[in-house]
Amino acid sequence: MAARLVVPVDLDAFLDLIPFDPYRNPPWRGCRPLDRQAVNACRASNPGRRDWADSSHPTRTHTARVAWLTRNWANDGSDPIEVEVFNGVTVNDGWHRIAAAIARDDHTVYVEVSGLLAEAQAYGFPVED
């Protein structure tokens, strides 16, 4: 049975299920691993700016976007990380939010799960049939 629902999940357990980590092996082409200190410094120096698009410096661009999200993204389920569970766990949208949650030391993230409920349960997502 296919379904879509938003559930809270433990961030560390979630990171174990996905193939990338923005601070170790980022999912973005041409980007080096992000640095938490750089994210925090960017957040402190540019709290309201959103002009992060600079294709000549992808790591700087992603760092600035994550810094903005650490201040402006409410990890409350209103803008969840989107994953599909079907022969594994795939993040469809939300890598910058994952990086922001890590930078803020969030313990839980809200994930919108789509795909197979039985498989999602097997991976530990708190979903019901």
N, C-alpha and C positions, 0 to 999 in steps of 0.2 A: 504494500500500500504506500503510495507517495503522499507526502504532506509537507507543509511549511509551518514552522512555529518558532517563536523566540524563546530561548531558554538561557539561564545563567550557567556558565561553566567555569571551572577552576582554570585560571590562565596557564599555570604550569602544566597541568594535564593536557590542556588544549595544544600547547606548544609541542608536546610530545607526539601529537597526532598529525601535524602538518610538516611538509618537507622543507620549509624555509623558516629562517629567523632573521628579521631585519638587522639584527646586531651581530650575526655570525655569517650567514649566507643569504643576502637579500634577494627577494624575488624580482627586483627591477633590473632590466638589462643595463649594463654599463655602470652600475652603482657598486661602490665598495661597501663593506659592512658599515652600518651607522655607528656612531660613537655617542653614548648617553651623555657624556659631558658636553659634547658639541650641541646636542639637542637642547640640553638645559641652558647652555650659554645663549643659544639662539632665542630661546623662549624668554629669557631675561632681557635681552637687548632689543627684541622686536615683538612686543606682546600683541600688537594688533594688526600686524602686516600680513598680507596674503599674497605678496608678489614674489612667490617662490619659483616660478617657472624660468629656468635657465638651462636649456638643453646642453650647453657646453660644460656644465658642472652638475651631472646628475646626482652625485652624493650630496652636494650642498642643497640642491633643490629638494630632495627627499628629507633631508635634515630639517629644513625650514618648514616644510609641510607638516612633519611630525610635531615640531615645536609648536606650531599654531594649534594643532589638534590637542596637545596636552593641556592647553588653556581653554579651548572652545568646544571640545567634544564631550558631551555628557554620556558617560558609560552607564546608561540607565535603561537600555532596551529600546529607546526611541530611534536610534540609528545603529542597529546591530551589525556585526560582522556577518557576511553572508557566506554560508558554506553549503556544499552539496555532498551528501553521503551516498555514494554508489561505487562499490569496489574501491573504497578508500575515502578519505576526507579531502575535499578540494575547496580552497578559499576562492570564491568567485569575486568578492569585493570586500576590502577591509584591511589590507596590509598596513596602511598608514595608521589606522586605528589600533591595530595590534601593536605596532611600534610605540604609539602613544601610551597605551596601557602599560607596556613594559617600562617605559620611561617614568611613568607616574607611580610605579610599584603597585598597580591595581592587582588585587588577588583574584578577581572575577571579571569575566567579560560576558556580554550578552551576544549570543550567536543566533542568527536566523538559520534554522536547519531546514533544508529541503532534501528530498530524496527518499530513501527507504528507512522507515522507522525502526524496523527490526535491526538493521545494520547500525543505525545511529545508536540504538540502545547497547549493542555489542561494543561500540567504541566508548560508551560511558556517558553519552548525552542523556540528560534527564527528560526523556520523552515517553509518552504513553501511547499505546495502540488505540 
